[in-house]
């Protein structure tokens, strides 16, 4: 799976660390600098869109520079120093693994190192064009290399080591050295797969044909070749505008990691993610070689209502409208292009030629509609335990979603308020709000949501670069939930999640529970329509730019930027020892402080935080599963730091065996927790039971939560809160 971008950066560290058995694809995709390479290859692309005109590209660059200069929170001088920073960041993005360029090519590029500011101001792209030309050459060259290398048996008797961290490598001095890196990469890919297969064959329950090392080598070499060929084929379908995006984002990311350029298509996808809705047919698609395959039908959506399209169906042709509408063959198309053909305004029709798994072809017409992707929305459970009488409500919020269109169909603040009302009808004594993994979103909604738990008052301070801080306040005197509250966070809780957790912590309103610290993103972004920068209609649409225009501060005047939020009660977590967060990005804004603002609330105050902490610590220290979580955190830290891999067959086998043995100690670490009971709310059951796929997803989610040891400890902390409140005479 190509997963180059996560909510926290271009390298999906979460996937890397969770892959405890270190499958070879992890190393492959982690060190090649793929995030940039994906934008570069365009040769032999029959589907590429026309290249942008020089006038449009110049207008785009000028619009971006103007926006950064006028509106960015911390503008920079566009000078030689800036040029060098852009140059370094761009090369890191396009070839961070140092697997494509050699020293003589870097020397050509380096002649522009202090000229990128001048080029940007002139609206010229000589450096970018040179980098594209060199990368195109490198792609053709390296493709020939890996094909040659994989065309014959590989020698695994040499005592070789592969360095997987581009930061520890110099640029290859010539093609011979670069080819050697590719040969080592191919060896790693193949030997890791051979080793996996040999270990499968050694298991007592293995029932297949046992193959020799030589047989496996030939078989896995072909599979690696197929993997790389498919990857290069996808790269070869990328057009110039998409390749240009990474260059433009090198400019914006030198200002800060959260400012960036969005093409019209990328902005549309961003809006869909933020709102949780789109206008289309309600089918999730994926690429399988030349075909576009349906992976899932969204319950309640147009395709679900139409009833013919099903998972595993292949989409062969797409036509706009119905009856005699002309169909376009989409075999071999990029997934984004197929999606673009199928997606469309509510009320319009799209006709699909589909192929069923048995080979039968059908032509179907679906009327597009608004599709709500409900799995990204707030949802609740009832928590109880055999040892406690009091019921506790649990609200899971995966992101701070909001629909900023005129329809305003989605709002996480409104949804959480609804969940609270449903939980109150179930007579819960406390509520746990889970923001783990929540990367943030709508600032408006986090202010409104925080107000659900206090009478009224300041929630966060927001400061522009040249103005006094604006105090964003909950002006609603109502308290939708005035009882005990626990907020769960982890190192992937960012931005809006940190605002809510910080406000509840500063007010003494909730106990914050989670990993060692949150992500540390204390900046606010707004979109700027770049079309407003020019009256030349011929260059539009230019797209939009996401700009960091503000920093937010806690009501105490402290910042979450870089610092994050430290929980009141820290729980063992796999990532507690891994360097994550805003500090790991290039060019983050600094941590600063401003004056505090007066704040007070009387909805609920924690009775005895110190007692809650010591009681929880005693439980955690005595818990064998939490002990193993801490041990695994140490192991994962070592994995992240490791960058060298043996390629001699027996040494690799021994190394891999040690990794497997360590990983096996933590396999199936989480079991269903005895006596911990979870149930759906009565009000939710009709919706859950309305569709088998919806019910299956719900059952899987509940089953996972039943193994969630952090949630169980948060539940026990809540029970302690309820007990201490009773002793203190609180209602």
Secondary structure, DSSP 8 states (H G I E B T S, - for coil): -----BTTBSS-HHHHHH-TT--HHHHHHHHS-HHHHTTT--TT-TT------HHHHHHHHHHHHHHHHHH-TT----SHHHHHHHHHHHHHHHHTT--S-BHHHHHHHHTTTTTHHHHHHHT--HHHHHHHHHHHHHHHHHHHHHHHHTTS-----S--EEE--GGG---BSSHHHHHHHHHHHHHHHHHHHHHHHHHHHTSTT--S----HHHHHHHHHHHHHHHHHHHHHHHTT--HHHHHHHHHHHHHHHH-TT-EEE-HHHHHHHHHHHHTEEEE--EEEEEETTEEEEEEE-TTSHHHHH----TT-EEEEEEESSTT--EEE-TT--HHHHHHHH---TT-EEEEEEE-TTS-EEEEEEE-EEEE-GGGS-EEEEEEETTEEEEEEEEE-S-B-B--SSS---BHHHHHHHHHHHHHHTT-SEEEEE-TT---B-HHHHHHHHTTSSSSEEEEEEE-SSS--EEEEE-----S--SEEEEEE-TT--THHHHHHHHHHHTT-SEEEESS------EEEEEEEGGGG---GGG----EEEEEEEEEE-TTS-B-TTT----SEE---TTTTS--SGGGSTT---------------S---S-HHHHHHHHHHHHHH-HHHHHHHHHHHHHHHHHH--EEE-SHHHHHHHHHHHHHHHHTTTT-----TTEEEE--GGGHHHHTT-HHHHHHHHHHHHHHTT-HHHHHHHHHHHHHHHHHHHTT--
